[in-house]
Amino acid sequence: MALSGEVGELTEIFQWLTPEQSATVGEDAQARAHVEEEVADVFIYLLRLAEVLDIDLAEVVSKKVELNDKKYPEEESRGKATKHTQLGR
């Protein structure tokens, strides 16, 4: 599937970088242009997949955000990398 290939190309840019290095990739014009190109490729294929499957992206994203808000209440999860099943509820 072309989408996964493009995600792989985007991932390759950051694969061996530290989080700090990743955060500064956009400061180099050539590196930023490369990232922008790969992000655009991913987005194009994702839009096409949604179109083929008749998925309303705005609707499903809204639903997912609502679900995540319930699974990860801000007061319990902010600043934590904890799975929702391990939050203190």
C-alpha positions in Angstrom: 0.0 0.0 0.0 1.5 3.3 -1.0 0.5 5.1 2.2 2.7 2.9 4.3 5.6 3.4 1.9 5.2 7.2 2.2 5.0 7.0 6.0 8.2 4.9 5.9 9.9 7.6 3.9 8.8 10.2 6.4 10.0 8.1 9.3 13.4 7.6 7.7 14.1 11.3 8.1 13.8 11.1 11.8 14.8 7.4 12.4 18.2 8.0 14.0 17.7 11.5 15.4 17.2 12.3 19.1 14.0 14.0 20.1 16.0 17.2 20.3 17.5 16.8 16.8 14.0 16.0 15.5 12.6 19.2 16.9 15.2 21.3 15.0 14.9 19.6 11.6 12.7 22.5 10.4 15.5 25.0 11.0 17.4 23.7 8.0 15.7 24.8 4.7 16.6 21.7 2.7 15.6 19.3 5.5 12.4 21.1 6.1 11.5 21.0 2.4 12.1 17.2 2.4 9.9 16.8 5.4 7.2 18.9 3.9 7.3 16.8 0.7 6.9 13.6 2.6 4.2 14.9 4.8 2.3 16.0 1.7 2.7 12.6 0.2 1.3 10.9 3.3 -1.6 13.4 3.4 -2.4 12.8 -0.3 -2.6 9.1 0.1 -4.5 9.3 3.4 -7.1 11.6 1.7 -7.3 9.2 -1.2 -7.9 6.2 1.1 -10.6 8.1 3.0 -12.2 9.0 -0.3 -12.2 5.4 -1.6 -13.6 4.1 1.6 -16.2 6.9 1.8 -14.8 8.1 5.2 -15.7 11.6 6.4 -12.4 12.6 7.9 -13.8 15.6 9.8 -16.4 13.4 11.4 -14.2 10.5 12.4 -11.5 12.8 13.7 -14.1 14.6 15.8 -15.3 11.3 17.2 -11.7 10.1 17.9 -10.9 13.4 19.8 -14.1 12.9 21.9 -13.1 9.3 22.6 -9.6 10.3 23.6 -10.9 13.0 25.9 -12.9 10.3 27.7 -10.1 7.8 27.8 -7.4 10.4 28.8 -9.0 13.1 31.0 -6.6 16.0 31.1 -6.4 16.2 34.8 -5.3 12.6 35.0 -3.1 12.3 32.0 -1.4 15.6 31.3 2.4 15.1 31.1 2.1 11.3 31.4 2.8 8.5 28.9 0.4 6.2 30.7 -2.0 3.8 28.9 -5.6 4.8 29.7 -6.2 1.5 31.5 -3.5 2.5 34.0 -4.8 5.9 34.9 -6.0 6.3 38.4 -9.8 6.2 38.0 
